[in-house]
Amino acid sequence: MVIQSTLASIARDVFVAPDASTAKQIFIDYVSGSRIKESDKVKMLAEASKMTSLLQIYRYTANALLKYEGLGL
C-alpha cells in the first residue's frame, strides 16, 4: 500500500483541470477538507484565492508540494 499526501492528490487533479476556476476550486476544496496544519491551511487558502490564471495555480500547487512535503532544497 502506497500512502499519498493530500498535496500529491491535489497536484494530480489540479494539473488535469480544464480551466483556472476549476483548478482553483479543486485546490481550495482539497485543502479545506484536509488535515493540513491549520496555520498552513489558512496561508494556502489565502494565496490560492488570489490566483487568476491556470499557470499561477499550477506554479503554486507545485511549489506548495515542494515546500510542505519537504521535497525542496
N, CA, C and O atoms as a Tripos MOL2 file, in Angstrom:
@<TRIPOS>MOLECULE
protein
  292   291    73     0     0
PROTEIN
NO_CHARGES

@<TRIPOS>ATOM
      1 N           0.8410   -1.1780    0.0000 N.3       1 MET1
      2 CA          0.0000    0.0000    0.0000 C.3       1 MET1
      3 C           0.8880    1.2450    0.0000 C.2       1 MET1
      4 O           1.8290    1.3550    0.7850 O.2       1 MET1
      5 N           0.5690    2.1710   -0.8920 N.am      2 VAL2
      6 CA          1.3090    3.4170   -1.0060 C.3       2 VAL2
      7 C           0.4670    4.5270   -0.3920 C.2       2 VAL2
      8 O          -0.6850    4.7300   -0.7740 O.2       2 VAL2
      9 N           1.0500    5.2370    0.5550 N.am      3 ILE3
     10 CA          0.3560    6.3560    1.1920 C.3       3 ILE3
     11 C           0.7350    7.6250    0.4440 C.2       3 ILE3
     12 O           1.9150    7.9240    0.2580 O.2       3 ILE3
     13 N          -0.2870    8.3680    0.0160 N.am      4 GLN4
     14 CA         -0.0320    9.6190   -0.6930 C.3       4 GLN4
     15 C          -0.4870   10.7900    0.1470 C.2       4 GLN4
     16 O          -1.4770   10.7100    0.8750 O.2       4 GLN4
     17 N           0.2400   11.8590    0.0370 N.am      5 SER5
     18 CA         -0.1210   13.0530    0.7890 C.3       5 SER5
     19 C          -1.3110   13.7460    0.1350 C.2       5 SER5
     20 O          -1.6590   13.4740   -1.0140 O.2       5 SER5
     21 N          -1.9110   14.6300    0.8830 N.am      6 THR6
     22 CA         -3.0110   15.4360    0.3570 C.3       6 THR6
     23 C          -2.5450   16.2660   -0.8240 C.2       6 THR6
     24 O          -3.2450   16.3660   -1.8310 O.2       6 THR6
     25 N          -1.3840   16.8540   -0.7070 N.am      7 LEU7
     26 CA         -0.8930   17.7210   -1.7770 C.3       7 LEU7
     27 C          -0.5760   16.9530   -3.0510 C.2       7 LEU7
     28 O          -0.7480   17.4850   -4.1480 O.2       7 LEU7
     29 N          -0.1190   15.7180   -2.9270 N.am      8 ALA8
     30 CA          0.1410   14.9100   -4.1210 C.3       8 ALA8
     31 C          -1.1660   14.6260   -4.8480 C.2       8 ALA8
     32 O          -1.2000   14.6410   -6.0780 O.2       8 ALA8
     33 N          -2.2320   14.3700   -4.1160 N.am      9 SER9
     34 CA         -3.5400   14.1570   -4.7270 C.3       9 SER9
     35 C          -4.0470   15.4330   -5.3940 C.2       9 SER9
     36 O          -4.6180   15.3910   -6.4840 O.2       9 SER9
     37 N          -3.8350   16.5520   -4.7360 N.am     10 ILE10
     38 CA         -4.2430   17.8350   -5.2940 C.3      10 ILE10
     39 C          -3.5290   18.0790   -6.6170 C.2      10 ILE10
     40 O          -4.1570   18.4350   -7.6150 O.2      10 ILE10
     41 N          -2.2270   17.8890   -6.6190 N.am     11 ALA11
     42 CA         -1.4250   18.1670   -7.8150 C.3      11 ALA11
     43 C          -1.9310   17.3770   -9.0040 C.2      11 ALA11
     44 O          -2.1000   17.9330  -10.0890 O.2      11 ALA11
     45 N          -2.1710   16.1120   -8.8220 N.am     12 ARG12
     46 CA         -2.6440   15.2740   -9.9270 C.3      12 ARG12
     47 C          -3.9580   15.8190  -10.4980 C.2      12 ARG12
     48 O          -4.1130   15.9030  -11.7160 O.2      12 ARG12
     49 N          -4.8850   16.1820   -9.6430 N.am     13 ASP13
     50 CA         -6.1880   16.6680  -10.1030 C.3      13 ASP13
     51 C          -6.1300   18.0920  -10.6550 C.2      13 ASP13
     52 O          -6.7990   18.4040  -11.6400 O.2      13 ASP13
     53 N          -5.3410   18.9450  -10.0320 N.am     14 VAL14
     54 CA         -5.2210   20.3360  -10.4880 C.3      14 VAL14
     55 C          -4.6040   20.3920  -11.8870 C.2      14 VAL14
     56 O          -5.0480   21.1620  -12.7380 O.2      14 VAL14
     57 N          -3.5820   19.5730  -12.1140 N.am     15 PHE15
     58 CA         -2.8730   19.6270  -13.3920 C.3      15 PHE15
     59 C          -3.6840   19.0940  -14.5680 C.2      15 PHE15
     60 O          -3.2910   19.2950  -15.7170 O.2      15 PHE15
     61 N          -4.7900   18.4290  -14.3150 N.am     16 VAL16
     62 CA         -5.6560   17.9800  -15.4160 C.3      16 VAL16
     63 C          -6.9390   18.8070  -15.5180 C.2      16 VAL16
     64 O          -7.7970   18.5230  -16.3540 O.2      16 VAL16
     65 N          -7.0690   19.8120  -14.6830 N.am     17 ALA17
     66 CA         -8.2570   20.6770  -14.7170 C.3      17 ALA17
     67 C          -8.3060   21.4450  -16.0380 C.2      17 ALA17
     68 O          -7.2680   21.8750  -16.5410 O.2      17 ALA17
     69 N          -9.4960   21.6180  -16.6000 N.am     18 PRO18
     70 CA         -9.6150   22.2660  -17.9030 C.3      18 PRO18
     71 C          -9.4510   23.7920  -17.8980 C.2      18 PRO18
     72 O          -9.1340   24.3860  -18.9290 O.2      18 PRO18
     73 N          -9.6680   24.4230  -16.7390 N.am     19 ASP19
     74 CA         -9.5510   25.8820  -16.6810 C.3      19 ASP19
     75 C          -9.1560   26.3320  -15.2840 C.2      19 ASP19
     76 O          -9.1380   25.5420  -14.3400 O.2      19 ASP19
     77 N          -8.8400   27.6190  -15.1710 N.am     20 ALA20
     78 CA         -8.3350   28.1680  -13.9060 C.3      20 ALA20
     79 C          -9.3500   28.0780  -12.7730 C.2      20 ALA20
     80 O          -8.9840   27.7400  -11.6480 O.2      20 ALA20
     81 N         -10.5980   28.3690  -13.0460 N.am     21 SER21
     82 CA        -11.5900   28.3530  -11.9680 C.3      21 SER21
     83 C         -11.8050   26.9410  -11.4290 C.2      21 SER21
     84 O         -11.9890   26.7610  -10.2260 O.2      21 SER21
     85 N         -11.7830   25.9500  -12.2990 N.am     22 THR22
     86 CA        -11.9250   24.5640  -11.8640 C.3      22 THR22
     87 C         -10.7100   24.1360  -11.0550 C.2      22 THR22
     88 O         -10.8520   23.5100  -10.0040 O.2      22 THR22
     89 N          -9.5140   24.4670  -11.5380 N.am     23 ALA23
     90 CA         -8.2820   24.1180  -10.8300 C.3      23 ALA23
     91 C          -8.2510   24.7670   -9.4490 C.2      23 ALA23
     92 O          -7.8890   24.1260   -8.4620 O.2      23 ALA23
     93 N          -8.6280   26.0300   -9.3860 N.am     24 LYS24
     94 CA         -8.6300   26.7480   -8.1160 C.3      24 LYS24
     95 C          -9.6320   26.1200   -7.1490 C.2      24 LYS24
     96 O          -9.3370   25.9700   -5.9630 O.2      24 LYS24
     97 N         -10.8070   25.7530   -7.6440 N.am     25 GLN25
     98 CA        -11.8220   25.1500   -6.7830 C.3      25 GLN25
     99 C         -11.3810   23.7830   -6.2800 C.2      25 GLN25
    100 O         -11.6390   23.4350   -5.1280 O.2      25 GLN25
    101 N         -10.7210   23.0070   -7.1280 N.am     26 ILE26
    102 CA        -10.1880   21.7090   -6.7000 C.3      26 ILE26
    103 C          -9.1860   21.9110   -5.5620 C.2      26 ILE26
    104 O          -9.2500   21.2310   -4.5380 O.2      26 ILE26
    105 N          -8.2660   22.8480   -5.7520 N.am     27 PHE27
    106 CA         -7.2530   23.1290   -4.7400 C.3      27 PHE27
    107 C          -7.9070   23.5570   -3.4280 C.2      27 PHE27
    108 O          -7.5780   23.0270   -2.3670 O.2      27 PHE27
    109 N          -8.8190   24.5000   -3.4970 N.am     28 ILE28
    110 CA         -9.4770   25.0270   -2.2950 C.3      28 ILE28
    111 C         -10.2820   23.9370   -1.5920 C.2      28 ILE28
    112 O         -10.2330   23.8240   -0.3670 O.2      28 ILE28
    113 N         -11.0240   23.1340   -2.3560 N.am     29 ASP29
    114 CA        -11.8250   22.0680   -1.7540 C.3      29 ASP29
    115 C         -10.9550   21.0360   -1.0400 C.2      29 ASP29
    116 O         -11.2560   20.6300    0.0820 O.2      29 ASP29
    117 N          -9.8810   20.6180   -1.6940 N.am     30 TYR30
    118 CA         -8.9860   19.6360   -1.0810 C.3      30 TYR30
    119 C          -8.3460   20.1800    0.1920 C.2      30 TYR30
    120 O          -8.3410   19.5140    1.2270 O.2      30 TYR30
    121 N          -7.8110   21.3820    0.1090 N.am     31 VAL31
    122 CA         -7.1100   21.9470    1.2650 C.3      31 VAL31
    123 C          -8.0890   22.2110    2.4120 C.2      31 VAL31
    124 O          -7.7620   21.9620    3.5720 O.2      31 VAL31
    125 N          -9.2660   22.7060    2.1010 N.am     32 SER32
    126 CA        -10.2590   22.9930    3.1440 C.3      32 SER32
    127 C         -10.6390   21.7530    3.9340 C.2      32 SER32
    128 O         -10.8230   21.8200    5.1490 O.2      32 SER32
    129 N         -10.7570   20.6300    3.2550 N.am     33 GLY33
    130 CA        -11.1800   19.4030    3.9100 C.3      33 GLY33
    131 C         -10.0380   18.5210    4.3800 C.2      33 GLY33
    132 O         -10.2680   17.3940    4.8190 O.2      33 GLY33
    133 N          -8.8250   19.0080    4.2970 N.am     34 SER34
    134 CA         -7.6660   18.1780    4.6420 C.3      34 SER34
    135 C          -7.2830   18.3110    6.1100 C.2      34 SER34
    136 O          -7.8430   19.1230    6.8450 O.2      34 SER34
    137 N          -6.3120   17.4900    6.5200 N.am     35 ARG35
    138 CA         -5.8000   17.5480    7.8890 C.3      35 ARG35
    139 C          -4.4800   18.3010    7.9370 C.2      35 ARG35
    140 O          -3.6610   18.0710    8.8270 O.2      35 ARG35
    141 N          -4.2760   19.1950    6.9870 N.am     36 ILE36
    142 CA         -3.0750   20.0310    6.9630 C.3      36 ILE36
    143 C          -3.1140   20.9480    8.1870 C.2      36 ILE36
    144 O          -4.1820   21.3870    8.6130 O.2      36 ILE36
    145 N          -1.9370   21.2280    8.7420 N.am     37 LYS37
    146 CA         -1.8370   22.1170    9.9130 C.3      37 LYS37
    147 C          -2.6030   23.4130    9.6330 C.2      37 LYS37
    148 O          -2.4830   23.9880    8.5510 O.2      37 LYS37
    149 N          -3.3730   23.8590   10.5910 N.am     38 GLU38
    150 CA         -4.2950   24.9870   10.4100 C.3      38 GLU38
    151 C          -3.5940   26.2570    9.9190 C.2      38 GLU38
    152 O          -4.1180   26.9420    9.0400 O.2      38 GLU38
    153 N          -2.4460   26.5770   10.4580 N.am     39 SER39
    154 CA         -1.7510   27.7970   10.0240 C.3      39 SER39
    155 C          -1.3260   27.6980    8.5610 C.2      39 SER39
    156 O          -1.4110   28.6820    7.8270 O.2      39 SER39
    157 N          -0.8700   26.5210    8.1310 N.am     40 ASP40
    158 CA         -0.5030   26.3160    6.7290 C.3      40 ASP40
    159 C          -1.7410   26.3550    5.8330 C.2      40 ASP40
    160 O          -1.7110   26.9010    4.7300 O.2      40 ASP40
    161 N          -2.8230   25.7670    6.3270 N.am     41 LYS41
    162 CA         -4.0640   25.7170    5.5570 C.3      41 LYS41
    163 C          -4.5860   27.1320    5.2800 C.2      41 LYS41
    164 O          -4.9890   27.4350    4.1570 O.2      41 LYS41
    165 N          -4.5800   27.9870    6.2930 N.am     42 VAL42
    166 CA         -5.0580   29.3670    6.1400 C.3      42 VAL42
    167 C          -4.2010   30.1120    5.1130 C.2      42 VAL42
    168 O          -4.7190   30.8310    4.2580 O.2      42 VAL42
    169 N          -2.8950   29.9300    5.2110 N.am     43 LYS43
    170 CA         -1.9680   30.5860    4.2880 C.3      43 LYS43
    171 C          -2.1900   30.0930    2.8480 C.2      43 LYS43
    172 O          -2.2130   30.8890    1.9100 O.2      43 LYS43
    173 N          -2.3490   28.7930    2.6910 N.am     44 MET44
    174 CA         -2.5440   28.2180    1.3590 C.3      44 MET44
    175 C          -3.8650   28.6640    0.7420 C.2      44 MET44
    176 O          -3.9150   28.9770   -0.4480 O.2      44 MET44
    177 N          -4.9200   28.6960    1.5220 N.am     45 LEU45
    178 CA         -6.2230   29.1180    1.0060 C.3      45 LEU45
    179 C          -6.2240   30.5930    0.6270 C.2      45 LEU45
    180 O          -6.8290   30.9800   -0.3730 O.2      45 LEU45
    181 N          -5.5470   31.4180    1.4250 N.am     46 ALA46
    182 CA         -5.4660   32.8470    1.1100 C.3      46 ALA46
    183 C          -4.7190   33.0660   -0.2020 C.2      46 ALA46
    184 O          -5.1460   33.8640   -1.0370 O.2      46 ALA46
    185 N          -3.6210   32.3680   -0.3820 N.am     47 GLU47
    186 CA         -2.8420   32.5030   -1.6160 C.3      47 GLU47
    187 C          -3.6230   31.9880   -2.8180 C.2      47 GLU47
    188 O          -3.6540   32.6340   -3.8660 O.2      47 GLU47
    189 N          -4.2460   30.8410   -2.6690 N.am     48 ALA48
    190 CA         -4.9840   30.2410   -3.7850 C.3      48 ALA48
    191 C          -6.1590   31.1110   -4.2160 C.2      48 ALA48
    192 O          -6.4760   31.1780   -5.4040 O.2      48 ALA48
    193 N          -6.7960   31.7670   -3.2780 N.am     49 SER49
    194 CA         -7.9590   32.5860   -3.6190 C.3      49 SER49
    195 C          -7.5870   33.7960   -4.4720 C.2      49 SER49
    196 O          -8.4400   34.3430   -5.1720 O.2      49 SER49
    197 N          -6.3210   34.2210   -4.4230 N.am     50 LYS50
    198 CA         -5.8610   35.3580   -5.2260 C.3      50 LYS50
    199 C          -5.5300   34.9810   -6.6720 C.2      50 LYS50
    200 O          -5.4490   35.8560   -7.5340 O.2      50 LYS50
    201 N          -5.3420   33.7140   -6.9380 N.am     51 MET51
    202 CA         -4.8830   33.2580   -8.2520 C.3      51 MET51
    203 C          -5.9630   33.4510   -9.3160 C.2      51 MET51
    204 O          -7.1440   33.2000   -9.0780 O.2      51 MET51
    205 N          -5.5280   33.9050  -10.4950 N.am     52 THR52
    206 CA         -6.4880   34.1380  -11.5780 C.3      52 THR52
    207 C          -6.1830   33.3470  -12.8400 C.2      52 THR52
    208 O          -7.0690   33.1510  -13.6730 O.2      52 THR52
    209 N          -4.9440   32.8900  -12.9950 N.am     53 SER53
    210 CA         -4.6210   32.1460  -14.2130 C.3      53 SER53
    211 C          -4.2660   30.7020  -13.8790 C.2      53 SER53
    212 O          -3.8650   30.3810  -12.7600 O.2      53 SER53
    213 N          -4.4230   29.8570  -14.8640 N.am     54 LEU54
    214 CA         -4.1070   28.4480  -14.6880 C.3      54 LEU54
    215 C          -2.6280   28.2550  -14.3840 C.2      54 LEU54
    216 O          -2.2650   27.4090  -13.5660 O.2      54 LEU54
    217 N          -1.7820   29.0270  -15.0320 N.am     55 LEU55
    218 CA         -0.3440   28.9270  -14.7890 C.3      55 LEU55
    219 C           0.0050   29.2750  -13.3420 C.2      55 LEU55
    220 O           0.8460   28.6100  -12.7370 O.2      55 LEU55
    221 N          -0.6250   30.3030  -12.7800 N.am     56 GLN56
    222 CA         -0.3900   30.6610  -11.3790 C.3      56 GLN56
    223 C          -0.7780   29.5170  -10.4470 C.2      56 GLN56
    224 O          -0.0630   29.2120   -9.4920 O.2      56 GLN56
    225 N          -1.8940   28.9010  -10.7270 N.am     57 ILE57
    226 CA         -2.3740   27.8040   -9.8860 C.3      57 ILE57
    227 C          -1.4460   26.5990  -10.0040 C.2      57 ILE57
    228 O          -1.1310   25.9590   -9.0000 O.2      57 ILE57
    229 N          -1.0100   26.2860  -11.2160 N.am     58 TYR58
    230 CA         -0.0500   25.1910  -11.4210 C.3      58 TYR58
    231 C           1.2280   25.4460  -10.6350 C.2      58 TYR58
    232 O           1.7250   24.5660   -9.9320 O.2      58 TYR58
    233 N           1.7500   26.6510  -10.7610 N.am     59 ARG59
    234 CA          3.0040   27.0000  -10.0980 C.3      59 ARG59
    235 C           2.8530   26.9270   -8.5760 C.2      59 ARG59
    236 O           3.7130   26.3760   -7.8890 O.2      59 ARG59
    237 N           1.7680   27.4790   -8.0610 N.am     60 TYR60
    238 CA          1.5670   27.4690   -6.6100 C.3      60 TYR60
    239 C           1.3970   26.0390   -6.0890 C.2      60 TYR60
    240 O           1.9300   25.6890   -5.0360 O.2      60 TYR60
    241 N           0.6630   25.2300   -6.8220 N.am     61 THR61
    242 CA          0.4630   23.8420   -6.4220 C.3      61 THR61
    243 C           1.7980   23.0990   -6.3730 C.2      61 THR61
    244 O           2.0810   22.3840   -5.4120 O.2      61 THR61
    245 N           2.6100   23.2710   -7.4060 N.am     62 ALA62
    246 CA          3.9220   22.6130   -7.4420 C.3      62 ALA62
    247 C           4.8190   23.1200   -6.3190 C.2      62 ALA62
    248 O           5.4980   22.3270   -5.6660 O.2      62 ALA62
    249 N           4.8290   24.4160   -6.0900 N.am     63 ASN63
    250 CA          5.6620   24.9880   -5.0220 C.3      63 ASN63
    251 C           5.1850   24.5410   -3.6410 C.2      63 ASN63
    252 O           6.0020   24.2650   -2.7630 O.2      63 ASN63
    253 N           3.8650   24.4700   -3.4450 N.am     64 ALA64
    254 CA          3.3280   24.0110   -2.1630 C.3      64 ALA64
    255 C           3.7130   22.5600   -1.9220 C.2      64 ALA64
    256 O           4.0470   22.1780   -0.8000 O.2      64 ALA64
    257 N           3.6660   21.7600   -2.9670 N.am     65 LEU65
    258 CA          4.0640   20.3590   -2.8380 C.3      65 LEU65
    259 C           5.5270   20.2590   -2.4150 C.2      65 LEU65
    260 O           5.8760   19.4690   -1.5380 O.2      65 LEU65
    261 N           6.3630   21.0540   -3.0360 N.am     66 LEU66
    262 CA          7.7860   21.0480   -2.6830 C.3      66 LEU66
    263 C           8.0210   21.5340   -1.2560 C.2      66 LEU66
    264 O           8.7900   20.9320   -0.5070 O.2      66 LEU66
    265 N           7.3590   22.6210   -0.8850 N.am     67 LYS67
    266 CA          7.5830   23.2190    0.4310 C.3      67 LYS67
    267 C           7.0090   22.3700    1.5720 C.2      67 LYS67
    268 O           7.7120   22.0600    2.5340 O.2      67 LYS67
    269 N           5.7510   22.0020    1.4610 N.am     68 TYR68
    270 CA          5.0690   21.3550    2.5860 C.3      68 TYR68
    271 C           5.3160   19.8510    2.6600 C.2      68 TYR68
    272 O           5.0260   19.2310    3.6830 O.2      68 TYR68
    273 N           5.8380   19.2680    1.6130 N.am     69 GLU69
    274 CA          6.1550   17.8390    1.6450 C.3      69 GLU69
    275 C           7.6380   17.5900    1.8700 C.2      69 GLU69
    276 O           8.0820   16.4420    1.8730 O.2      69 GLU69
    277 N           8.4010   18.6500    2.0570 N.am     70 GLY70
    278 CA          9.8220   18.5070    2.3340 C.3      70 GLY70
    279 C          10.6270   18.0770    1.1250 C.2      70 GLY70
    280 O          11.6970   17.4870    1.2740 O.2      70 GLY70
    281 N          10.1300   18.3620   -0.0710 N.am     71 LEU71
    282 CA         10.8170   17.9450   -1.2860 C.3      71 LEU71
    283 C          11.7200   19.0190   -1.8390 C.2      71 LEU71
    284 O          12.4620   18.7750   -2.7900 O.2      71 LEU71
    285 N          11.6700   20.2080   -1.2570 N.am     72 GLY72
    286 CA         12.5120   21.3120   -1.7340 C.3      72 GLY72
    287 C          13.9080   21.2330   -1.1420 C.2      72 GLY72
    288 O          14.2250   20.3450   -0.3520 O.2      72 GLY72
    289 N          14.7150   22.1720   -1.5400 N.am     73 LEU73
    290 CA         16.1010   22.2090   -1.0450 C.3      73 LEU73
    291 C          16.1940   22.9150    0.2800 C.2      73 LEU73
    292 O          17.2830   23.0370    0.8390 O.2      73 LEU73
@<TRIPOS>BOND
     1     1     2 1
     2     2     3 1
     3     3     4 2
     4     3     5 am
     5     5     6 1
     6     6     7 1
     7     7     8 2
     8     7     9 am
     9     9    10 1
    10    10    11 1
    11    11    12 2
    12    11    13 am
    13    13    14 1
    14    14    15 1
    15    15    16 2
    16    15    17 am
    17    17    18 1
    18    18    19 1
    19    19    20 2
    20    19    21 am
    21    21    22 1
    22    22    23 1
    23    23    24 2
    24    23    25 am
    25    25    26 1
    26    26    27 1
    27    27    28 2
    28    27    29 am
    29    29    30 1
    30    30    31 1
    31    31    32 2
    32    31    33 am
    33    33    34 1
    34    34    35 1
    35    35    36 2
    36    35    37 am
    37    37    38 1
    38    38    39 1
    39    39    40 2
    40    39    41 am
    41    41    42 1
    42    42    43 1
    43    43    44 2
    44    43    45 am
    45    45    46 1
    46    46    47 1
    47    47    48 2
    48    47    49 am
    49    49    50 1
    50    50    51 1
    51    51    52 2
    52    51    53 am
    53    53    54 1
    54    54    55 1
    55    55    56 2
    56    55    57 am
    57    57    58 1
    58    58    59 1
    59    59    60 2
    60    59    61 am
    61    61    62 1
    62    62    63 1
    63    63    64 2
    64    63    65 am
    65    65    66 1
    66    66    67 1
    67    67    68 2
    68    67    69 am
    69    69    70 1
    70    70    71 1
    71    71    72 2
    72    71    73 am
    73    73    74 1
    74    74    75 1
    75    75    76 2
    76    75    77 am
    77    77    78 1
    78    78    79 1
    79    79    80 2
    80    79    81 am
    81    81    82 1
    82    82    83 1
    83    83    84 2
    84    83    85 am
    85    85    86 1
    86    86    87 1
    87    87    88 2
    88    87    89 am
    89    89    90 1
    90    90    91 1
    91    91    92 2
    92    91    93 am
    93    93    94 1
    94    94    95 1
    95    95    96 2
    96    95    97 am
    97    97    98 1
    98    98    99 1
    99    99   100 2
   100    99   101 am
   101   101   102 1
   102   102   103 1
   103   103   104 2
   104   103   105 am
   105   105   106 1
   106   106   107 1
   107   107   108 2
   108   107   109 am
   109   109   110 1
   110   110   111 1
   111   111   112 2
   112   111   113 am
   113   113   114 1
   114   114   115 1
   115   115   116 2
   116   115   117 am
   117   117   118 1
   118   118   119 1
   119   119   120 2
   120   119   121 am
   121   121   122 1
   122   122   123 1
   123   123   124 2
   124   123   125 am
   125   125   126 1
   126   126   127 1
   127   127   128 2
   128   127   129 am
   129   129   130 1
   130   130   131 1
   131   131   132 2
   132   131   133 am
   133   133   134 1
   134   134   135 1
   135   135   136 2
   136   135   137 am
   137   137   138 1
   138   138   139 1
   139   139   140 2
   140   139   141 am
   141   141   142 1
   142   142   143 1
   143   143   144 2
   144   143   145 am
   145   145   146 1
   146   146   147 1
   147   147   148 2
   148   147   149 am
   149   149   150 1
   150   150   151 1
   151   151   152 2
   152   151   153 am
   153   153   154 1
   154   154   155 1
   155   155   156 2
   156   155   157 am
   157   157   158 1
   158   158   159 1
   159   159   160 2
   160   159   161 am
   161   161   162 1
   162   162   163 1
   163   163   164 2
   164   163   165 am
   165   165   166 1
   166   166   167 1
   167   167   168 2
   168   167   169 am
   169   169   170 1
   170   170   171 1
   171   171   172 2
   172   171   173 am
   173   173   174 1
   174   174   175 1
   175   175   176 2
   176   175   177 am
   177   177   178 1
   178   178   179 1
   179   179   180 2
   180   179   181 am
   181   181   182 1
   182   182   183 1
   183   183   184 2
   184   183   185 am
   185   185   186 1
   186   186   187 1
   187   187   188 2
   188   187   189 am
   189   189   190 1
   190   190   191 1
   191   191   192 2
   192   191   193 am
   193   193   194 1
   194   194   195 1
   195   195   196 2
   196   195   197 am
   197   197   198 1
   198   198   199 1
   199   199   200 2
   200   199   201 am
   201   201   202 1
   202   202   203 1
   203   203   204 2
   204   203   205 am
   205   205   206 1
   206   206   207 1
   207   207   208 2
   208   207   209 am
   209   209   210 1
   210   210   211 1
   211   211   212 2
   212   211   213 am
   213   213   214 1
   214   214   215 1
   215   215   216 2
   216   215   217 am
   217   217   218 1
   218   218   219 1
   219   219   220 2
   220   219   221 am
   221   221   222 1
   222   222   223 1
   223   223   224 2
   224   223   225 am
   225   225   226 1
   226   226   227 1
   227   227   228 2
   228   227   229 am
   229   229   230 1
   230   230   231 1
   231   231   232 2
   232   231   233 am
   233   233   234 1
   234   234   235 1
   235   235   236 2
   236   235   237 am
   237   237   238 1
   238   238   239 1
   239   239   240 2
   240   239   241 am
   241   241   242 1
   242   242   243 1
   243   243   244 2
   244   243   245 am
   245   245   246 1
   246   246   247 1
   247   247   248 2
   248   247   249 am
   249   249   250 1
   250   250   251 1
   251   251   252 2
   252   251   253 am
   253   253   254 1
   254   254   255 1
   255   255   256 2
   256   255   257 am
   257   257   258 1
   258   258   259 1
   259   259   260 2
   260   259   261 am
   261   261   262 1
   262   262   263 1
   263   263   264 2
   264   263   265 am
   265   265   266 1
   266   266   267 1
   267   267   268 2
   268   267   269 am
   269   269   270 1
   270   270   271 1
   271   271   272 2
   272   271   273 am
   273   273   274 1
   274   274   275 1
   275   275   276 2
   276   275   277 am
   277   277   278 1
   278   278   279 1
   279   279   280 2
   280   279   281 am
   281   281   282 1
   282   282   283 1
   283   283   284 2
   284   283   285 am
   285   285   286 1
   286   286   287 1
   287   287   288 2
   288   287   289 am
   289   289   290 1
   290   290   291 1
   291   291   292 2
@<TRIPOS>SUBSTRUCTURE
     1 MET1         2 RESIDUE 1 A MET
     2 VAL2         6 RESIDUE 1 A VAL
     3 ILE3        10 RESIDUE 1 A ILE
     4 GLN4        14 RESIDUE 1 A GLN
     5 SER5        18 RESIDUE 1 A SER
     6 THR6        22 RESIDUE 1 A THR
     7 LEU7        26 RESIDUE 1 A LEU
     8 ALA8        30 RESIDUE 1 A ALA
     9 SER9        34 RESIDUE 1 A SER
    10 ILE10       38 RESIDUE 1 A ILE
    11 ALA11       42 RESIDUE 1 A ALA
    12 ARG12       46 RESIDUE 1 A ARG
    13 ASP13       50 RESIDUE 1 A ASP
    14 VAL14       54 RESIDUE 1 A VAL
    15 PHE15       58 RESIDUE 1 A PHE
    16 VAL16       62 RESIDUE 1 A VAL
    17 ALA17       66 RESIDUE 1 A ALA
    18 PRO18       70 RESIDUE 1 A PRO
    19 ASP19       74 RESIDUE 1 A ASP
    20 ALA20       78 RESIDUE 1 A ALA
    21 SER21       82 RESIDUE 1 A SER
    22 THR22       86 RESIDUE 1 A THR
    23 ALA23       90 RESIDUE 1 A ALA
    24 LYS24       94 RESIDUE 1 A LYS
    25 GLN25       98 RESIDUE 1 A GLN
    26 ILE26      102 RESIDUE 1 A ILE
    27 PHE27      106 RESIDUE 1 A PHE
    28 ILE28      110 RESIDUE 1 A ILE
    29 ASP29      114 RESIDUE 1 A ASP
    30 TYR30      118 RESIDUE 1 A TYR
    31 VAL31      122 RESIDUE 1 A VAL
    32 SER32      126 RESIDUE 1 A SER
    33 GLY33      130 RESIDUE 1 A GLY
    34 SER34      134 RESIDUE 1 A SER
    35 ARG35      138 RESIDUE 1 A ARG
    36 ILE36      142 RESIDUE 1 A ILE
    37 LYS37      146 RESIDUE 1 A LYS
    38 GLU38      150 RESIDUE 1 A GLU
    39 SER39      154 RESIDUE 1 A SER
    40 ASP40      158 RESIDUE 1 A ASP
    41 LYS41      162 RESIDUE 1 A LYS
    42 VAL42      166 RESIDUE 1 A VAL
    43 LYS43      170 RESIDUE 1 A LYS
    44 MET44      174 RESIDUE 1 A MET
    45 LEU45      178 RESIDUE 1 A LEU
    46 ALA46      182 RESIDUE 1 A ALA
    47 GLU47      186 RESIDUE 1 A GLU
    48 ALA48      190 RESIDUE 1 A ALA
    49 SER49      194 RESIDUE 1 A SER
    50 LYS50      198 RESIDUE 1 A LYS
    51 MET51      202 RESIDUE 1 A MET
    52 THR52      206 RESIDUE 1 A THR
    53 SER53      210 RESIDUE 1 A SER
    54 LEU54      214 RESIDUE 1 A LEU
    55 LEU55      218 RESIDUE 1 A LEU
    56 GLN56      222 RESIDUE 1 A GLN
    57 ILE57      226 RESIDUE 1 A ILE
    58 TYR58      230 RESIDUE 1 A TYR
    59 ARG59      234 RESIDUE 1 A ARG
    60 TYR60      238 RESIDUE 1 A TYR
    61 THR61      242 RESIDUE 1 A THR
    62 ALA62      246 RESIDUE 1 A ALA
    63 ASN63      250 RESIDUE 1 A ASN
    64 ALA64      254 RESIDUE 1 A ALA
    65 LEU65      258 RESIDUE 1 A LEU
    66 LEU66      262 RESIDUE 1 A LEU
    67 LYS67      266 RESIDUE 1 A LYS
    68 TYR68      270 RESIDUE 1 A TYR
    69 GLU69      274 RESIDUE 1 A GLU
    70 GLY70      278 RESIDUE 1 A GLY
    71 LEU71      282 RESIDUE 1 A LEU
    72 GLY72      286 RESIDUE 1 A GLY
    73 LEU73      290 RESIDUE 1 A LEU
